[in-house]
Amino acid sequence: MTSTRKEPSGVVGTPGGRPTPVARTSGGRPSPARARSRGRGGAPYVFLLPATVLFALFFALPIGYALWLSLHKVEVKGLGLGAGARQEVWAGLENYADALTDSELLAGALRVVGYGAIVVPVMLGLALVFALMLDSEKVRLTRFTRLAIFLPYAVPGVVAALLWGFLYLPDVSPFYFVLDELGLPQPDLLDGGPLYLALSNIAVWGGTGFNMIVIYTSLQSIPNEVYEAARLDGATPLQIALRIKIPMVAPSLVLTFFFSIIATLQVFSEPTTLKPLTNSVSTTWSPLMKVYQDAFGKGDIHAAAAGAVLIAVATLVLSFGFLRAANSRSKQEEAR
């Protein structure tokens, strides 16, 4: 007949038969050490709290308020004078319908598409060429060259637009003086079709350096053994650049393209700064300028909020679609 051994309170039996004390207090509660470990489990949430509050106040809350404004409108009674003559009422999707049928907003979107068709390929092409050149072993003064290419990105967009704007003016630009002395034609870069080239030049001059740094950093992470193996197989520097370097930095190219698309859809500083210098830039030249004009020119913040939401949705859809297409293509290449 066997008897069951009962362990004393506060100990647990082990395979060797020796009792192991349990970390408990006299009242059966967990020990202070275990309580402290549980307290430390909430430390990450405490550290995340400031960032969460800032995100809610300066990002989530403004977006929610813009959505709320876009679904309302101001209703004017009579002459709009006196208390209660102007009331904010529910509008539903009326502001969105007006924005989608607004000829000025659609025209601005088409202008931005033409502007982006020049800016994005030229800027990314120059960034890739500069990154490949700096990654070459034969290049000298790499640090100085890298800084010189990146430096225009550090110049604020408004300052850059003012700088180039005065260089575009025939009366004060040294370029027009040189062209006049040489007897060459002097094109007006702030009128008609050349205006797109003038605006695109400002964006390319300022954004190429940033994209170059991103691509160059990705090139620096490629192991040298890959290049040595290619040279042993008889590959020339051009073949190494085309068949090894560019395919291996494809994720960086996708990232820079993604950033460039967002920046193009949100173009505002360059045309706004050049507007006082030419009559070719209207107050609604880009969609964001149209939103600004509705909010501060016409005083219709509800229509402006609807336009801003549509621009944000268009940016999100285009970005998500491009990223999904890029990811599906990369998966297909990996499957091969």
C-alpha positions in Angstrom: 0.0 0.0 0.0 1.5 3.3 -1.1 1.1 6.6 0.5 1.0 9.9 -1.2 3.5 12.3 0.1 2.3 15.8 0.7 4.7 18.6 0.2 4.9 21.3 2.8 3.5 24.7 2.0 5.8 26.9 -0.1 7.8 24.1 -1.8 7.4 22.1 -4.9 8.7 18.6 -5.5 11.5 18.0 -8.0 12.5 14.8 -9.9 15.3 14.2 -7.5 13.0 14.3 -4.6 14.3 17.6 -3.2 11.8 20.3 -2.5 12.1 23.6 -4.4 10.9 26.7 -2.6 8.2 28.8 -4.4 8.7 32.5 -4.5 5.7 33.5 -2.4 5.1 35.6 0.6 3.6 34.5 3.8 0.2 35.5 2.6 0.4 33.5 -0.6 1.0 36.5 -2.8 3.7 36.7 -5.4 7.1 37.9 -4.2 8.3 41.5 -4.7 10.7 40.3 -7.4 7.9 38.9 -9.5 5.8 42.0 -8.9 8.7 44.2 -10.1 9.1 42.1 -13.3 5.4 42.5 -14.0 5.8 46.3 -13.5 8.7 46.4 -16.0 6.4 44.8 -18.6 4.5 48.0 -18.9 7.6 50.1 -19.4 7.5 50.0 -23.3 4.0 51.4 -23.3 5.1 54.3 -21.1 7.9 55.1 -23.5 5.5 54.9 -26.5 3.0 57.2 -24.8 4.6 60.5 -25.9 4.9 59.4 -29.5 1.4 58.2 -29.5 0.0 61.4 -28.0 2.0 63.5 -30.6 0.7 61.2 -33.4 -2.8 61.6 -32.3 -2.6 65.4 -31.8 -0.7 66.4 -35.0 -1.6 63.6 -37.4 -4.7 61.6 -36.6 -6.7 64.5 -35.2 -6.1 66.9 -38.1 -7.0 64.2 -40.6 -10.2 63.5 -38.7 -11.1 67.2 -38.6 -10.5 67.5 -42.3 -12.8 64.6 -43.0 -15.4 66.2 -40.7 -15.1 69.6 -42.5 -15.4 67.9 -45.9 -18.8 66.4 -45.0 -20.2 69.8 -44.0 -20.9 73.2 -45.6 -22.0 76.7 -44.6 -25.7 77.5 -45.2 -26.4 81.2 -45.6 -29.8 82.6 -44.7 -31.0 85.9 -46.2 -28.1 88.4 -46.6 -25.9 86.4 -44.3 -26.0 89.1 -41.6 -26.8 88.8 -38.0 -26.6 85.9 -35.5 -27.5 82.6 -36.9 -27.5 83.7 -40.5 -24.6 81.4 -41.3 -24.9 77.9 -40.1 -22.7 74.8 -40.6 -24.9 72.0 -41.9 -24.4 68.4 -43.0 -23.5 68.2 -46.7 -22.7 64.5 -47.2 -20.7 63.9 -50.4 -21.7 67.2 -52.0 -18.3 68.8 -51.6 -16.6 65.7 -53.1 -19.0 65.8 -56.1 -18.2 69.5 -56.6 -14.5 68.8 -56.4 -14.5 65.9 -58.8 -16.4 68.1 -61.4 -14.3 71.2 -60.8 -12.6 72.1 -64.1 -9.8 74.0 -62.3 -8.9 71.1 -60.0 -8.9 68.6 -62.9 -6.8 71.0 -65.1 -4.3 71.4 -62.2 -4.1 67.6 -61.9 -3.3 67.3 -65.6 -0.6 69.9 -65.3 1.0 68.0 -62.4 1.0 64.8 -64.5 2.9 66.6 -67.2 5.3 68.1 -64.6 5.8 64.7 -63.0 6.5 63.1 -66.4 9.6 65.3 -66.7 10.7 65.5 -63.1 10.6 61.8 -62.0 12.5 60.1 -64.8 15.1 62.9 -65.1 15.7 63.1 -61.4 16.0 59.4 -60.8 18.1 58.9 -63.9 20.6 61.5 -62.8 20.6 60.1 -59.2 21.4 56.6 -60.5 24.1 57.9 -62.8 25.8 59.9 -60.1 25.6 57.0 -57.6 27.2 54.7 -60.1 29.9 57.2 -60.8 30.7 57.7 -57.1 30.8 54.0 -56.6 33.5 53.6 -59.2 37.0 52.9 -58.0 38.5 55.4 -60.4 36.6 58.4 -59.0 38.6 60.8 -56.8 37.4 63.3 -54.2 34.3 61.1 -53.5 33.4 62.9 -50.3 33.5 66.4 -51.8 31.6 65.3 -54.9 28.9 63.5 -52.8 28.5 66.6 -50.6 28.3 68.9 -53.6 25.6 66.8 -55.3 23.6 66.5 -52.0 24.0 70.2 -51.0 21.1 71.6 -53.1 18.7 69.3 -51.2 19.6 71.2 -48.0 18.4 74.5 -49.6 14.7 75.2 -48.7 12.3 74.9 -51.6 11.2 78.5 -51.4 14.7 79.8 -51.5 15.6 77.5 -54.4 12.5 78.7 -56.3 13.4 82.4 -55.7 17.0 81.7 -56.8 16.0 80.1 -60.0 13.2 82.5 -60.6 15.5 85.5 -60.8 17.9 83.5 -63.0 14.9 83.0 -65.3 14.1 86.7 -65.6 15.6 88.3 -68.7 16.3 91.6 -67.0 18.4 90.3 -64.1 19.7 86.9 -65.3 23.3 86.6 -66.2 22.4 83.8 -68.6 20.4 86.1 -70.8 23.2 88.6 -70.8 25.6 86.0 -72.1 23.1 84.8 -74.7 22.6 88.4 -75.8 26.3 89.0 -76.2 26.7 85.8 -78.2 23.8 86.8 -80.4 21.8 83.6 -79.5 18.0 83.5 -79.0 16.7 84.2 -75.5 13.8 81.9 -74.7 11.2 83.0 -72.1 11.3 80.1 -69.6 8.4 81.5 -67.6 5.8 81.4 -70.3 4.0 78.6 -72.1 5.6 75.2 -72.5 9.0 76.2 -71.2 7.4 76.9 -67.8 7.2 73.1 -67.2 10.9 72.8 -67.9 11.7 75.8 -65.6 9.6 74.2 -62.7 11.0 70.8 -63.4 14.6 72.1 -63.3 14.0 73.4 -59.7 12.7 70.1 -58.5 15.5 68.1 -60.2 18.2 70.4 -58.9 16.9 70.0 -55.4 15.9 66.4 -55.3 18.6 64.6 -57.2 21.1 64.7 -54.3 18.7 63.0 -51.8 17.9 60.1 -54.2 21.6 59.8 -55.1 22.5 59.3 -51.4 19.8 56.6 -51.1 21.0 54.7 -54.1 24.7 55.2 -53.3 24.2 53.8 -49.8 22.6 50.7 -51.3 25.5 50.3 -53.7 27.9 50.4 -50.7 26.2 47.4 -49.1 27.0 45.1 -52.0 29.8 42.7 -51.1 33.1 43.2 -53.0 33.2 39.4 -53.6 30.4 39.9 -56.1 32.4 42.3 -58.2 35.5 40.1 -58.0 33.6 37.1 -59.3 32.2 39.2 -62.1 35.7 40.5 -63.1 37.0 36.9 -63.1 34.3 36.0 -65.5 35.5 38.8 -67.8 32.8 41.4 -67.1 33.6 45.0 -68.0 32.7 47.9 -65.7 29.7 48.8 -67.8 28.5 45.2 -67.7 28.9 45.1 -63.9 26.9 48.3 -63.6 24.1 47.2 -65.9 23.8 43.5 -64.8 24.9 43.6 -61.2 24.7 47.0 -59.6 21.4 48.2 -61.0 19.4 45.0 -60.4 20.8 44.8 -56.8 19.7 48.3 -56.0 16.3 47.9 -57.5 14.6 48.1 -54.0 16.2 51.5 -53.5 15.1 52.6 -57.0 11.5 51.6 -56.0 11.8 53.6 -52.8 13.1 56.7 -54.5 10.4 56.4 -57.2 7.8 56.1 -54.4 9.0 59.3 -52.7 9.3 61.2 -56.0 5.7 60.4 -56.9 4.4 61.7 -53.5 6.5 64.9 -53.8 5.3 65.4 -57.4 1.6 65.1 -56.4 2.2 67.6 -53.6 4.0 70.3 -55.6 3.2 73.7 -54.2 6.3 75.8 -53.2 7.8 76.1 -56.7 4.8 77.4 -58.7 3.6 79.5 -55.7 6.9 81.2 -55.5 7.2 81.8 -59.2 3.7 83.1 -59.5 4.6 86.8 -58.8 7.2 86.7 -61.6 4.9 85.5 -64.4 1.3 85.5 -65.4 1.6 82.0 -66.7 1.2 80.5 -63.2 -2.3 80.8 -62.0 -3.5 80.6 -58.4 -4.8 77.1 -59.2 -1.9 75.8 -61.2 -1.6 72.6 -59.0 -4.2 70.8 -57.0 -2.7 72.0 -53.7 -2.7 75.6 -54.9 -6.4 75.1 -55.7 -7.0 73.8 -52.2 -5.1 76.8 -50.8 -7.1 79.2 -52.9 -10.4 77.7 -51.8 -9.4 77.8 -48.1 -7.7 81.3 -47.9 -8.8 83.0 -51.1 -12.5 82.2 -51.1 -12.8 81.3 -47.5 -14.5 78.0 -48.2 -12.6 75.6 -45.9 -15.2 72.8 -46.5 -14.5 72.6 -50.2 -10.8 72.9 -49.5 -11.0 70.0 -47.1 -12.7 67.8 -49.7 -10.1 68.7 -52.2 -7.3 67.9 -49.8 -8.9 64.5 -48.9 -9.2 63.6 -52.6 -5.5 64.5 -53.2 -4.5 62.3 -50.2 -6.6 59.4 -51.5 -5.2 59.7 -55.0 -1.6 59.7 -53.5 -2.5 56.7 -51.4 -4.0 54.8 -54.3 -1.1 55.5 -56.7 1.5 54.7 -54.1 -0.2 51.5 -53.0 -0.7 50.4 -56.6 2.9 51.0 -57.5 4.2 49.2 -54.4 2.0 46.2 -55.0 3.0 46.0 -58.7 6.7 46.2 -57.6 6.3 43.5 -55.0 4.5 41.2 -57.4 7.2 41.6 -59.9 9.9 40.9 -57.4 8.1 37.7 -56.3 7.9 36.6 -59.9 11.6 37.1 -60.4 12.3 35.2 -57.2 10.1 32.3 -58.4 12.2 32.1 -61.6 
